[in-house]
Amino acid sequence: MVVYLAQGELKHTRGDVVNYFSSKQSLIESNDGDEHFVENIGNKPAVLYVVAASAVGLPTTINK
């Protein structure tokens, strides 16, 4: 998935790795099975645009 953060501030945690993103930045998110958490740490609602590429029958997210 390609994620563009149009507004807000995010904290992205995957294991021991923590990254911070602010408005007008983008990131690539892969579904490699590792749990990760995204938290809005700003004072405004976060606005994200997400483009997901996948194959038929392959999930883009996994709900636990």
N, C-alpha and C positions, 0 to 999 in steps of 0.2 A: 504494500500500500504506500502511496505517496500522500503525505499529509502536509497541507499548507495551513499555517496558523495565521488567520487574517486579523484576529484581535485576541488579546489576552496574554497570559503567561502560564506556561506549563512546566511541571516537574515530571520527568519520565524516569522510572526506576525499573531496572531489570537486574535482579540479583544485587550485587554490590555496586553496580554502575548506575550513577545518577547523572542525568543531563537536564539542562534547563533550556527552554525555548521561549522566545518572546515574539511579539507581533511581527508579521511579515517574514518569518523564518519558515523553513520547511524541513521535513525529515522523511526518511524511508523507514517503514516498519515492516518487518518480515514475520511470518507466522511459522517460526521454527520450533514451536512447542514450549518455549520458556515462558513462564509467567512474567507479566510485566504490569506496571501500574502507572496510570497517567492521572495527575492531579492538577486542577486549576488552582494556581497560587496567587492569581491576580485579584484585583478589586472589581473587575468587570467580568461578565460572562465570556467564556472562551468561544470563539467562532472558528471552526475548522472546516476545511474542504478536503475531502478524502476521495482518492481514486484507487479502486481495488482492481487488480488484475488476477484472474484465476482461471482454472480449467473446469469444465463441466464435472460436477460431482465432488469437487474439492472445496471444502469450506474456507472462507476468508477469515472467520473468527471461530473460536471454540468457547462455548459457555460452560463454566464449571459450577 
